[in-house]
Amino acid sequence: MKIYWTKINKIIEEAPEVKTYLLDCPEDFTWEEGSHTHFALEGFNAGDKPNRSLVRHMSISTLPNENSIGITTRIREQCSEYKTILRNLEVGSEVALFKTHSNVPLKREDKNVYLLSAGVGLATFRPLVLDYFERADNVNQVHSLNIDSSKNFLFTNIFESAPDKKFTSQFVDNRKDYYDEVKNLAADKEGLFYIVGSDEFLMQNIEVLREQCIKPEQIMLDKREDQLPEFLSFDVSV
């Protein structure tokens, strides 16, 4: 396993409690839209065994052509040891990346794509939308739906409806409006539904989609292949 050590080159305050850390791109580090990585803090591999409390699984919120690796995360006032250390890092601080992989690249199957997310989960979808803007081949249209009760919606300069690009974006701040809209979107029985959020959020969305006769193979999750059955293999009671 190769560990890439790199430095923070910029820290962006996206919203209260949400920061994006832009990292220098190490030589030969590659990724694609929808990628996640293991984001480790200094000292994580100093002992005999890796200190797992200094490692987190994070989505990359940028595309390679932006020339920085973006990690966007929410850091609440009361937070873990990891987030406390991360909050105090500055430009020039060293961090490590390893085991980078994409579970949710943009599928180009001449279908409508629906991006369902909660809060900072939108960071996973930012590069998918940019990739679609750059090359819309074999994607009919893209619709993003994000729920964020804080109302501090993220990346609004990108997640802005653009009819000429066949892209629509919706933000809601409550569950009722959100799930009503998911049901409306599921009227498209051929669509591809991407979901990013907590495990509980994934299960709730999957339940709603399955009740609307959306098949498991139409649902894309940011999970390893061996984890998918935990979420997608339950029966829907009619």
Backbone hydrogen bonds, N-H to C=O, Kabsch-Sander energy under -0.5 kcal/mol:
donor,donor_aa,acceptor,acceptor_aa,energy
4,Y,2,K,-0.5
4,Y,97,L,-3.0
5,W,3,I,-0.7
6,T,95,V,-2.8
8,I,93,S,-2.2
9,N,22,L,-3.3
10,K,22,L,-1.4
12,I,20,T,-2.9
14,E,12,I,-1.0
14,E,18,V,-1.6
15,A,18,V,-1.5
18,V,15,A,-2.4
19,K,73,T,-2.5
20,T,12,I,-2.6
21,Y,71,I,-2.9
22,L,10,K,-3.0
22,L,20,T,-0.6
23,L,21,Y,-0.5
23,L,69,I,-2.4
24,D,7,K,-2.5
29,F,26,P,-1.9
30,T,28,D,-0.6
35,S,32,E,-1.2
36,H,101,H,-2.9
37,T,58,M,-3.1
38,H,98,F,-2.5
39,F,37,T,-0.7
39,F,56,R,-3.3
40,A,38,H,-0.7
40,A,96,A,-3.0
41,L,54,L,-2.5
42,E,94,E,-0.6
44,F,41,L,-1.9
46,A,43,G,-1.5
51,N,44,F,-3.8
52,R,50,P,-1.1
54,L,51,N,-2.0
55,V,52,R,-1.7
56,R,39,F,-1.7
58,M,37,T,-3.0
58,M,56,R,-0.7
60,I,35,S,-2.8
61,S,59,S,-0.6
61,S,70,G,-2.6
66,E,63,L,-2.2
67,N,64,P,-2.0
69,I,23,L,-2.3
70,G,68,S,-0.7
71,I,21,Y,-2.0
73,T,19,K,-2.7
75,I,17,E,-3.2
76,R,74,R,-0.5
79,C,77,E,-0.8
84,T,80,S,-2.3
85,I,81,E,-2.4
86,L,82,Y,-2.6
87,R,83,K,-2.7
88,N,84,T,-1.1
88,N,85,I,-0.5
89,L,85,I,-0.5
89,L,86,L,-1.4
92,G,8,I,-2.7
93,S,90,E,-2.5
95,V,6,T,-2.6
96,A,40,A,-2.8
97,L,4,Y,-2.3
98,F,38,H,-1.4
101,H,36,H,-2.3
103,N,34,G,-0.9
103,N,101,H,-0.5
104,V,34,G,-0.9
107,K,105,P,-0.5
109,E,107,K,-0.7
110,D,138,N,-3.0
111,K,138,N,-0.6
113,V,141,Q,-2.8
114,Y,192,L,-3.2
115,L,143,H,-3.1
116,L,114,Y,-0.7
116,L,194,Y,-3.3
117,S,115,L,-0.5
117,S,145,L,-2.4
118,A,196,V,-1.2
119,G,147,I,-3.0
121,G,118,A,-2.5
122,L,119,G,-1.6
123,A,120,V,-2.3
124,T,121,G,-1.5
125,F,121,G,-0.7
125,F,122,L,-0.6
126,R,122,L,-1.3
129,V,125,F,-2.4
130,L,126,R,-2.2
131,D,127,P,-2.4
132,Y,128,L,-2.2
133,F,129,V,-2.5
134,E,130,L,-2.0
135,R,131,D,-1.9
139,V,136,A,-1.7
140,N,111,K,-1.8
141,Q,111,K,-0.6
142,V,166,K,-2.3
143,H,113,V,-2.6
144,S,168,T,-2.7
145,L,115,L,-3.1
146,N,170,Q,-2.2
147,I,117,S,-2.1
148,D,172,V,-2.3
151,K,148,D,-1.6
153,F,151,K,-1.5
158,I,155,F,-1.5
159,F,155,F,-3.3
160,E,158,I,-2.1
162,A,167,F,-2.9
165,K,162,A,-1.9
166,K,163,P,-1.3
167,F,162,A,-1.5
168,T,142,V,-2.2
170,Q,144,S,-2.6
172,V,146,N,-2.6
178,Y,174,N,-1.8
179,Y,175,R,-3.1
180,D,176,K,-2.3
181,E,177,D,-1.9
182,V,178,Y,-2.1
183,K,179,Y,-2.1
184,N,180,D,-1.8
185,L,181,E,-2.6
186,A,182,V,-2.1
187,A,184,N,-1.4
188,D,185,L,-2.0
189,K,187,A,-1.2
191,G,188,D,-1.2
192,L,112,N,-2.6
193,F,191,G,-0.5
193,F,218,Q,-3.2
194,Y,114,Y,-3.2
194,Y,192,L,-0.6
195,I,220,M,-2.5
196,V,116,L,-2.2
202,L,198,S,-2.5
203,M,199,D,-2.5
204,Q,200,E,-2.2
205,N,201,F,-2.2
206,I,202,L,-2.8
207,E,203,M,-2.4
208,V,204,Q,-2.0
209,L,205,N,-2.8
210,R,206,I,-3.1
211,E,207,E,-2.1
212,Q,208,V,-1.0
213,C,210,R,-1.8
214,I,209,L,-2.3
218,Q,215,K,-2.0
219,I,216,P,-1.8
220,M,193,F,-3.1
220,M,218,Q,-0.5
221,L,219,I,-0.5
222,D,195,I,-0.8
223,K,221,L,-2.1
227,Q,224,R,-1.8
228,L,224,R,-1.0
228,L,225,E,-0.6
230,E,227,Q,-1.1
231,F,227,Q,-0.6
231,F,228,L,-1.6
232,L,228,L,-2.7
233,S,229,P,-1.7
237,S,235,D,-0.6
